[in-house]
Amino acid sequence: MSPSIRRRLVLLVLASIVLVWGVALITSYGQAKREVSEWEEARLAELAQILALLDQRNLTTLANARIDVREEEKGGEPGANDADDDDALPRDALFQVRKANGEMLAGSPQLHALNAWDLPVPPASGTQDVTLGGQMYHSFTLRDTTLGHIVRVFEPANTRSDLVSGVASRIARPTLIALPVLAVLVWFSIGLSLAPLKVLSGAIRSRDVNRLEPVDIGRAPTEVRPLVDAINLLLSRLLHSLERERAFTADAAHELKTPLAAIKVQAQVALAEPDTALQRLAMERVVQGVDRSARLAEQLLLLARLDVHEKLSTVPLKPAVVAKDALLANERNAQQKDIRVTLTGDLRAEINAEPVLIGILLDNLLDNAIKYGQTGGSIEVAVEHAADRVQLTVRDDGPGVAPGDLDRLTNRFFRATGNQATGSGLGLSIVARIAEHFGADLRLGQGLGERGLSVEVSFPAYAAVR
């Protein structure tokens, strides 16, 4: 059986009610017991005072009769119900009345059978429990100094609980009757309160896979609203992710279409051209087109992995060391354009990152700087340690980018106007995504001599991370 919030709430509510009612019943029973005990003692004292006022003749007559001290007798009142009688057993009070010198004036004959006729009299007035004939009795002694009488009254103790049990029964009976009714009411009340969850479940279940707009169930309770908001936030993220993937797929298809079409044209030229030199030139262009398509595919795959990958494990590394490797990898391209590349700054600064991704970041920055830099120009790679940040900057002195295009350079497949160099428009997108992955800040600005482009990536320093 699957867990049920409704069932759990009903059980918890009913258990709480039963617990509270149980405590209340026990407390009421104890209180009723004390009240009845006090009332019984007062009644015995009152009976003793009455007996103290009687003369010897009346006392003798009363001693030979039964003194039934029950507050109710079967059939004692018109319409009385015997089943509701609080004192179903007989309750005969016994008594002794003596003079101050101890002479017996009158007493209940039953005291002889109980071997209590000559029972010692307590020295002071008050209540006392005594055992007579193996049975417990409540006793009250009254020393009346005015009349000179000593009155002692006895009452069986075993029937005193009748009244208390009746009180407890009258308290518990409505509770036992009301509990099933209350359970039904609680069940339906909780079901009514949980109805918005059913509405929400139905709204989500009826959704088509392409419907990702926010869920609206009307006026939701305060407890359900966070769940609705969380679902709507998730749907918004899914919608944004799908839109981004659709745009990425469309742009990727468009970017791949151009080099593939060029490869096809060059291949057709090579097949149709009888001149061997022209055939070789066409095949070289085919190879260049394949290389461009392969690099584009690699960049697309890298972006896809960065989009879905969880945080990678990181190690302390020196950006300057990674930069040297990137310089060596791009040295040939720089020499072809006679570009001078220098590495400056704090070569011992460390960051917490993944070496391969930092290498890809630097490789893209250097490739862009060389590709779009001017022939015979300069490129500067600087590593600076300031406070708790390590800044990695690549500057060139090429034609630069129009101020209006700076904010769009990190968009995928965006290429600044006026650039003639071949490219996919993914290099800075990859740089921006890697920087975001490691919590770094990316800033774009003017390059060397107020020309070209400057790309600054500010990482948290390793010491600050540690």
Residue, then its C-alpha position, 0 to 999 in steps of 0.5 A: m500500500s502506497p503512503s497516503i497523506r490523507r490517511r496519515l493526517v486522519l490517523l495523526v488527528l484522531a490519535s491527538i484527539v484520543l490522547v487529549w480526550g484520554v488525558a481529560l478523562i483521566t483528569s476528570y475521573g481523578q477530580a470526580k473521585r476527590e469531589v465524591s470523597e469530600w462529599e461522602e466525608a461531609r455527608l458522614a459528618e452531617l449524619a453524625q451531627i444529626l445523631a448527636l441531636l437525638d435522644q436515647r429512645n430515638l437512637t435505639t429505634l434508629a439502631n434497630a432499623r436500617i440506615d440506607v445512605r444511598e443518594e438514589e434507591k431503585g424506584g426511589e424517584p418517579g421515572a428513575n432508571d435503575a440502570d443509571d443508579d449510581d449506588a446499585l448495592p445497599r449502603d447501610a450506615l452503622f453508628q455508635v453514640r456514647k456519653a463523654n464517660g464512654e457509656m454506650l447510649a445506642g449502636s447498630p447491632q451489626l457492629h457485634a457481628l463485626n467485632a467492632w462494638d468495643l472498638p477504641v474511640p479516636p481521641a479527636s473528631g475526624t475521618q478514619d479508615v478502619t477494617l471491620g470483619g475483613q471489609m474496609y469502612h470509612s468512619f467519622t468521629l464527632r465529639d460534641t462537647t455541648l451535648g456531651h456525646i461521642v458519635r461514630v458513624f461507619e460506612p462501607a468503602n467498597t461501594r463508594s466507587d459506584l458514583v465515580s464510575g458512573v461519572a466516568s461513564r457519563i463522560a466517556r460515553p459521548t466521546l466513544i459515540a462522537l469519535p467515529v463521527l469525528a473520524v468521518l468528518v476529519w476524513f472528508s475535511i482533509g480530503l477537501s483540503l487536499a483537493p488542490l493537489k488533485v487539481l494540480s495533478g490533473a492539470i499536469r497529467s493532461r499536459d501535452v509534451n509540447r505545452l510548457e507554459p506555467v500551470d494555473i490552478g486558480r486560487a491555490p492554498t498557501e501550502v500548495r503555492p510553493l509546489v505550483d511555483a516550483i513546477n512552473l519554475l521547472l517548466s520555465r527552465l525546460l522551455h528555455s533549455l528547449e528553445r536554446e537547443r532548438a536555436f543551437t540546432a538550427d544555427a549548427a545546421h546553418e553553419l555546417k551547411t556552408p562548408l559542406a556545400a563548399i566541399k561539394v562544389q570543390a569535389q565536383v570541380a576536382l572531378a570535372e577538371p582535366d588539369t592536374a594542378l587545378q584538381r590538386l587545388a580543388m582537393e586542397r580546398v576540400v581538405q580545408g573545408v573538411d578541417r573547418s567542418a571538423r573543428l566546427a563539429e568539435q566546438l559544437l560537441l564541446l558546447a553541448r558537453l559544457d551545457v549538460h555536464e555537472k561540475l568537473s573535478t578541479v585541481p590547483l594549476k598555474p594559468a601561465v603554464v597552460a598559456k605556454d602550452a597554448l602558445l606552442a600549439n599556436e606558434r605556427n599560425a602566429q609565425q605565418k602572419d608574423i605576429r609576436v606573442t608575449l607572456t607576462g605577469d605573475l607566472r606563479a599565480e594559481i587557480n582552481a580549475e580543470p587543466v583541459l578546459i583552461g587549455i581550450l579556453l586559452d587556445n580559443l583566445l589565442d586562435n581568435a587573436i591570431k586569426y583576427g589580428q593584423t599581419g606583423g602585429s602583437i599579442e600579449v598574454a598577461v597573468e595578474h594576481a590581484a587580491d583574491r582574483v587571478q586575471l588572465t588577459v589576451r590582448d591584440d592590436g588588430p582592427g578590433v570590434a565595433p562598440g555595438d558588437l561587444d555585448r554580442l561577441t559571446n553569442r553563439f555563431f555571432r561574427a562581428t561585421g567587417n571581419q574577413a577571416t574564416g570562423s564559426g563564431l563559437g570561440l568566445s561562446i566557448v570561452a564564456r561558457i568555460a568561465e561561467h563553469f568555474g565561476a570566473d568573470l569575463r570582460l571585453g574591451q579595447g586591446l593594445g594601443e587602444r586598438g584590437l580586442s582585449v578579453e579578460v577572464s578573472f578567476p577566484a585565486y586558489a588561496a581564496v578558494r582554499 
